[in-house]
Amino acid sequence: MRCALIIPAWVPEEIFPTRTAGSQINYWQPLGTLYVASCLLEAGHEVKFLNGAFLSHADILTAVGEWRPSFAGIYSTAFGWPGAARLAEDLKRLDRDTFTCAGGPYPIAVQEGCLGRGGEGLDAVVTGEGEWSVVELVERLERGKGLEGVQGVVFRNGGAIVTNPPRPLIADLDSIPFPARALLGDATRYVPPPGTYRRRPVAVMITARGCDRRCLFCFQIDRERQGGVRGIRYRSVENVVREIELCLRQGYREIKFIDDTFAADYDRAMGIAQEIKARRLDFAWFASACVNQVDTPLLRAFKEAGCWAILFGAESGIQKNLNSIRKGITLEQTRRAVRAAKDVGLTVSTPFIFGLPGETFEEGLKTIEFALELDPDLANFHALTPFPGTDL
């Protein structure tokens, strides 16, 4: 079956403040969509990827009209939902027989609500990890069968909305084929935020899913932290390194690891770094870690394996505010981690959040003072946003 996987058209001003959009613009490789694409390809389907970061709404409709897919999977974040809903309606106007399905953070959070008012152009929503759900859904459509019982899918059946049982989290992440990066086209177009990469092209990779933190502001599919080890499901070191080697063969010169916390399993993180060094894999890399899960030996191993920068979510300079968001760290742990990372020669990035529950204006100023005390190479400040699906 012909399957189009689409990120709706967007412009920076729809996501970033108008005055700073030009300096904040970045284009991430859409890993979730690429994982779904690889599973569809492995199942024998044709896949076309259309990225609205580089295509207008009209361009996407033209491409779909020319290719005439039977299935259109539309990715949506909270910011992107209006564009996704509009695209679904316009795809239906283009061809009523195209099956339209939404996935991504917003549909996972809102679920059947996406098929209500404003989502009339959608036939279905994937309510969890999409790899196996989309493949089973497409196979049902190809055979002319109904969608009853397809786990992790909410769909229309005549005038009714049917909610199937959730699909269990994928336990064996090594069983998923690597993301279909070949569908991206020119890889040099995909760049992380300014100051967070050194070489191009940059691949984005995730070596585990989930997080053992319970921060109020963060979205996690596994809200109860039931999967894997304390909510984290890990890929094996060998599987991770094989994907790194594939990326290098594809011409990538840097990899940005986007695990919520790369060092949650200390021995595994050390194993990845040691294996990269042992195989003499030449690439730069960037990772994020929790300040209470790293030490000097691990950070030194990262540096020796080609890591040039690390991000620590500092969030606040006020301990009670860290406690209120359930961050699970102390200010002293942040100080030690930043100092250790700088001592081994890593570039350090520390994001902070204003507007935490109970924060006063004076405490916001103290957070700025804490950032100055830490003296990271890069500090950025964000306004707290209560996204759907978070505990906020």
N, C-alpha and C positions, 0 to 999 in steps of 0.2 A: 504494500500500500504506500502511496505517496503521502509523506508526512512533512508539513512545514512547521518548524519551531521558530517562534517569533518573539522578539522583544519589541514592544510598541515604540513608535517614534517619540523622542523626547529631546529637549534642549536644556542646557545647563541652568537657565533661569528658572526652570520648573523645580529644581532640586536645591540649588545653592542660592544664597542671597544675591540679588541682582548686582550689587556693587562689587562683590568679590568672586562672582561666578567665573570670570576669565582666569583667575589665578588658582581656582580650586578644581577646575575641570579635570576629570580623569575617566578612563574607560577600563573597566575590569573585564577580564575574560569571564563569561557567565558559566561558571563551573556546573551549576545545577542543570542548566539546559544542555550543556555538552555531555554530561553523564547520561541524560535521557536519550540524547542523540546516539551515543555509542551503543546503548542497549537496543534501540530500534534497528540500528544498522546490523548488529550482531544477530537480530531476529530475522533479518532478510528484507527489511523495508527500505524504501528510498527516503532520504532525508535532505531537506534544504533548510539552511539556517538563515534567517533574515534579522539583522540587528538594527533596530531603530535609532541607535546612537549614530549611525552613519547613513541611514536612509530616512527619507521623509515618509509621512503617512501615505501620501500618494504613491511614492515609489514602492512601498510594501504592497499596496493593493494591486499595482501593476504587475509586480513580480508574481504574486499569488494568482492573479488572473491568467497570466501566461503559463504558469506551471500546473495549475488546476489540481491541488492536493485534495485528497479525500479527508484528511485530518489536519487541523490547525491547532497546535499547542501554543498558548499565549502565556508568557511569563509576566507576573505582576508583583511589585512591591506595594506598600501603602501609598507612596508618592505616585506610582505608576498606574494605580487602579483606574482613574478616569480614562486614561489613554487605552488601557486594555479593554475596558467595556466598550468604548467607542470603536476600537478595531474589530471586536467580535461582531458588533452590529453591522459594520460596513462589509465584513467578510460574508455575512449572511445575505446582505443585499447583492453582493457580487455573485454568490452561488449558494442557494438555500440548502443544497445537499452537502456542503462542507461541514464536517462535524467540528465544532469549536469547543475547546477545553482549556480552562485556566489552571495554572499552577504557580507555585512560588510562595513567598512569605505571607502575602496578604490573603490569598485563597486558603492557605493552611490555617490562618488565624480565624478567618470569618466563615469559611466552609460554605454551608448551604445558603448563607446570606448573600453570597456572590450571585446566586441564581434568582434573587429577588429583584426588587425595583432597581433599575440601573444596569442589571446584568441580563437583560432579555435576550441578548445576542449569543449567550453561552448555552451549550448543550450539557456541559458537565464541568466539574471541578475536581482536581486531585487534592486530597486533604492531608497528605503526608509526603514521605519520600516518593519521588515520582518514577524511579527507574522501572520497577517491576509492575506498578499499577498501570503506567501508560502502555507498556508492551502488551499486557493482558487486555486492556481496553481496546487497543488497535486490532488485536487478533480477533476479538469478539466482533468488532465492526466489519472486519474483512470477511468473516464467515456469515455475516448477516444475523448474528445472535444478539440477544438483549444484554444489558449490562448488570442485571441482577446478580448480586453476590461478588462482584469485582471489588475486592477489598481496597479501601482508601479512595473510593470514588463516590461523589454525589452527582446524580444525573436527573434529567427531565424524562418523564415517562408520560407522554400525553400532556395533560394539564397538571400532573402531580410532580413533586420533587421527591426523589427516592434517595435516602441516605444509607449507603452500604456500611458494613462494619469497618472500622479502621484497619489498615494493614500493619502488621507488626513491623517494628524497626528492622532494618537489614542487619543481621548479626555478623555475617561474614563479609566485611567490606572488600576483602581480597577477591571476592567472586564477581565484583562489578568491573566491567571493562574500563580501561582508561578513558578519560574525556576525549571526545572526537574533535581535537583541536584543528584538524585539517579543514574543518568546515568554516573556520574563522576567516580564511582568506589572508590578507596582509596582516601578519601578526604584529608588525611594528605600530599599528594604529592603537593597540591596546597598551596603555601606560597607566600605572598607579598614580596616586597623588604626587604632586611635585615634592622633591626632596626625599622620596621613599624608594628610589631605585637608582642604580648606577649604570647598568648596561641595558641595551635593548637588542632584540625583543625580550620582553619579560613574560614568563609563564606564571600562572597562578596555580597553586596546588594545595590540596588539603589531605593531611595524613591521618586524620581521625575525625569523628563526628560526635558532637555533643560537648558538654562542659560539666565539670564537677562543682562549679560555682552556682550561686543562686541569686545573682544580681537582679534587682527589681526591674531594671531598664532593658534587660536583654531578652531576646526572643529565642526560645529553644523548642524544637518539636517535642523532645522528650522532657516535658515540664516536670514530671515526677522523678526524673533521673533514674529510671528503671533499667535502661539498656546498658550493656557493657559493664565497665567498672566504674561505679559511682556516676553513671550517666554518660560515660565516654566509651565509644567503640573505636578500637584501634585497628589500623592496617599494620601488617607485618613490616619489619624493617626491609626485608627483601623485596616486598611488593612496592614499597615507597621508592627504593633505590632503582628498581627497574623502570618506574615511571620517570624518574629523574634522567636516567640514561636515554629513554625515548625522547624526552624534551630536548636533550642536548643534540641528539641525532636530527631532530627537526629544526635545529638552528637557534634554539633559545640560549641566551647568554646569562640570564638571571632568573631566579625563581623566588616568588613571594609566597611563603607558606601562610595560609590564612586560618589555620587551626585556632580555635578560641584560646587555647593555651598549649603551646607546642611541647612544654616540658612537664605536663601533668604526670606522665609516666617517666620518671627520671632516667631509669636504665634504658628505656626504649629511645628517648631523645639522645642519650649518650651513644647508643648503638648506631643511630642514623648518622650522627656526626662522624663517628669513627669509621663507618663504612664508606662514607663520601670521601674521607681522607685516604683510606686504604686503596680505593679504586682510582684515586687521583682524578676525580671528576672536577673539571675546571669550570666553575660558574660562581657567580655571586649570589648570595641569598639573604633574605630578610625574614624574621619570624616574630611572633608575639608570645609572651610568656607571663605567667603570674609571678609576682615578686617573691612569694613564699615558696616557689618551686624551683628556684635556681640557686647556684652557688658558683664560686670562682672556678672550680674544675670543669663544670659543665659549660660555663660561658667561654672558658679558654678553648675547650674542645670545639665549640661552635666556631670561634674565630679561626682556629687552625684548619677547619673544614671549609672555609670560604664565606662564612657568615660575616656580613659587614655591619649589620644594624639589627637592633632588637627593640620591640615596643613593649613597654610596661604600662598597663592601665592604672595610672596613679589616681585619677578621678577627683580627689579632694585633698586639701591640706588640713582637714578637720576630722579627727578620729570619730567623733559621734556621728558625723554625716556618712562616713564610710560604713559605720555600723548600721545606719538606717537603711542603706541600700543593699545590705547583706554582702558586702564586698569580700569579707573574710580575710582582710589583711590589716596590717598596722602601718603607721607612718614610718616607724623604724625599719620595718622590712623593706619598704620602698626605698628608703635611704641606702640601705645596705646593697640592694640589688642594683640600683643605679650606679653606686660607687664601684661595685665589683665589675659591672659591664664596662664602665669607662676605663677601669684599670687594665683590662685585657685588650683594650683598643677597639671596642665596639662603639658604633654610633648609637646613641640612645634617644628614643622618642617616647614622650610621656603625654598622653591625652588627659585632659581634665574636663569636668562637667560642672556647669553652673545651673542653679535651680534645683538642687537636690532637696528632697523633703526636709523641711525644717531649717534650711540654710538661710542665714541672714546676709545682708549686704556686707557687713563687716567680715563675716566668715568667707565670703567670696574674695575679699581683698586678701585675707590670710592664705587662701589657696594660691593666689598669685605669688605671694611671698614665699610659699613653700616651693612653687615651681622655680623661683629664682634661687632658692637654697639648693635645690637638686642640681641645678645648672645642666639640664639635658641639652643635647644638640638640637632637638626639635621639641617644642611644646605647643600643643594646640588646645583650644578651649571651645567647648560645645554647649549648647543649651539643651537641657534635658527634654526629651520628647517622649510622650507616652504612646508608643506604637501598639497597634492591635496585637493581641497574643502575649503581651508582657504583663507582669504582675502590677505594673503601674496602672 
